[in-house]
């Protein structure tokens, strides 16, 4: 038997997390294997059998939500400057590393109904447009909204009434890390705390500035609060095995081919039970 700890008990109660095995998230579709956040990345992840796609969104000047990590276009497309300064008509003439135009969020949700999306809201201005897209697509149960900004996530939870899954924000996560390391302290989330009650997962790196984050105590405390633990960005097989043995609920990777191989070796690669 793999794993020294059980996985999050609340996962099956949350539609987004309802999955019979560790959650494998293709980071931007697998940025080490295919151009990130592209149509090719969506095809790559889906073709490998992934059902979770981690992505990021910004918006154009006319409010179209686009899969894009950086605020500027320079690194991942043949464009220059901020996406926010272009209309969609202008942005659609650009080409990414795969030779295709950028992908809109509404297209991704419509064209890949088998995928669940972990969406990092990269700016305040994209929150309302992204929520409109999710609502119009009827995709609330297959989306988790994430951000480093606690304030941004509070806005999301208020606007959705908690009907769309969210991760913990930066401050919420720091409190959870402190609680795991030091025991309960003032301001640390508890099972009845509102920020935790309206989140379904915590998404963290294994370490931060050389200090371990994902420890047995951290995993236990997150699970006690009903939170799934997703760890990013994990690209090598030994670390994948170690974290899965620790009982984490999901891994985010730029190398989805490697993660699939690891889960297959462990007997934990799940073929979509609905297929």
N, C-alpha and C positions, 0 to 999 in steps of 0.2 A: 504493500500500500504506500502510495506517495503522500507526502504532506504530513507534518506533525500537528497541524491545526485544522479545524474544520473551517469551511468557507462561510461567507455571510449568510445567516439564517433567513434574512429578510428578502433575499434576492428574488425568490419566486413570487413574492407579493407585489413586485414592481414590474409592470409589463416590459419596460425597457430592458430590465436585467433578467427576465425570465429565460434562462438558457441552461441546459443540462450539462454544464461543464465550465471550465475556466473560460472567461471572455477574452477572445483574441481580437485586439483592435489594431487595424492597419493604420499607422501614423501617417496622416496625409495620403493614405493609400499605399504607403511603402516607399518613402522618399529615397531610400538607398537602392531601390530596384527599378524605379520608374519615376518620371517627372511628377513631383508632388501636386496634390490637389487638382489633377487634370482628369480629363475624360479617360485617358489611358490608365491613370491610377485607379479609377473606379472599376474599369474593366479588369485590371490586374487583380485587385482584391476580390472582386466577385468571382473571377475565374479560378482563384485558389480555393474558393469555398468559404471565404470570410463572410461573416454576417454583421460585423461591426467595423465602421469606417470612421476614423477620427479625422476631423477637418477643422478649418478656421474660416471665418467670414468677415468680409468688409462690405461696404456698400458704395455704389456709384453716386454721382451727383444727383441723379434722378431716382435714387432709392432702390435700385436693383441689388439684391444680395448675391455676392459672388464668393466662390471658394478661393480664398487667398489668405496666406499667413501674414505677409508683411503689409504695412500700410501703402507701400510703394510697389510699383510694378517691375522695377529694374532687375531684381534677382531672378524672377521666375518667368518673365515674359520678354517680348521684344519692345515693350513700352517703357516709358520713363515717367517718373513722378508719381504722385498719389493717385490711387484709383478714385478717390473722392472728387477729384477735379474733372473726371471724365463722365459723360453720359454712357448708358449702356450701349447705345449705337456706336459710340467711339471705342469703348472697351472691346466690343465684339469683333472689331477689326484687328485686334492684337492676336499674337500667337504665343503659346507657351512652349516649353521644352519638347513637347510631343508633336508640335506643329499644328495643334488645334487651338481654337479660341478658348478663353476662360469659361469655366462652368458656372452657371447660376444655381443657387440652392434649390429653387423650385424644379429645375430640370433634374438635379440629382435625386431628389425625393420621388419624382414621378417616374424616372427612367430606371431606378433601381429599387423597386418596392420590397425586395428581399433584404435590403441593407437597413441596419439601424445606425443612426448617425450621432456621434459625440461631437458637438459643435461648439467650438471655442469662439465666443463673441469678443472680437478683438477691439471694439470701440463702442462708446456709448451710442453713437448715432445708428449703429446697425441693430440695436436691440428690438425696437418696434417693428422695423421692416422684416426682420427674421421671424419674429413671432407671428406676423401676418402670413408669411409664407408657410410656416408650420401649420397654422390653423387652416389655411386654404387647402393644404394638401391632406388634411385629416391625419397628420402624422405625429400627434402628440405622444402616442404610446411607443413610437420607435425613435424618439429623439431624447438626448440628454444635453442640456445646455451648461456650458462650463465657462469660467472666466477666472483670472487672477483677482479681479475686482469684486470684493464683497458687496460693495454698493450696487454694482451692476446686477449681481445675482439677486439682491433684495428687490430690485425693480422687476426682474423677471418673475420672481415668486409672487410679488404683489399683482402684477398684470395677469398672470395665469391662474392665480388662486391655488398654486401648487399642483396644477394638473399636468405640468410638464416636468419631467425629472431634471434635477440640477445636481451638480457636484458641490462640494464645499469650496468657499473662496479662500484666499490667502490667509486672512486673519483667523477664520474658522479652523483652517488646517493647522496653523501654528499653535492654536490653543489645544487642539487634539494631540499634536506631537508633545506639547508640554505636559498634558495630562498623562500621557503614556509614560513619559520619562520620570515625572516627579510625583505623580498621583494627583488627585483632585485638588484644584486651586480656584480661587475666585476668578470668574470669567470663563472658566473652562466649560465647554458644552457638556450637558448631561442628557440622559435619555429623554427628559421632558423639555429640553431646550429648543426654542423655536428654530434656530438655524439648522440644527441637526434634523429636526422633525420634517423639514421641508427639503432635505437633500437625500439622495439615495446612495451616493458614493463619495469617496475621497480619492483624489488623484495626485500622486506624489512621486518624486524621484527616490531612488534607494537611499541616497545621502544628500545632504545640503551643506555645502562649504566644509566638506570632510566629516560632518557629523551624521551618524546613521539615523535615518528616518524610519525605514521599514524594519522594525524589530518585532520579535514575538509579542512584546507588550503593546506595541502600536496596533498590530493586527487584532489582538484580543480586544483592545478597547474599542476600536472601530466596529468590530463585529457586535460587541455588546450594545452599541448604539444603533445597530441595524444598518450600518454603512458597509457597502462593498469597498474593497481596497483595490484600486487600479494603479499600477506602477509604470512610469515612463522614464526614459525611452530606452527599452531593453533590446539589444541587438545581438548579444552573444549567447550561445546555448548554455554554458555553465551557469551564467547568472539567471537565465530563465528557469532552469531546473531548481536552483537554490531558492528563488522567490516562490515558485510553485510549491516546493516542499514546505515553505514557511506558512502556506495557507492563503496567499493572496488570491483575489477573485478574478483578476484580469491583468494582462500585460499589453502595453502599447509599444509597438515596434516599427522601426523603419525597414526591417527585414522580415516581412511576413512569411516568406518561404522558409526561413530558419525556424520561426516560431511554430509554423505548421509541423515541421519535421520533429521538433521537440515534443509537441503534444501528441503526435502519432506514436512516437517511441514510448511515451508514458501511457498510451491508451486513452488519452483525454481529448483527442481531436474529435469534435462532434460534427457529424453531417446534419444539416438542417433537418430537424425532426418533422418539419412540415413538407419536406420535399419528397 
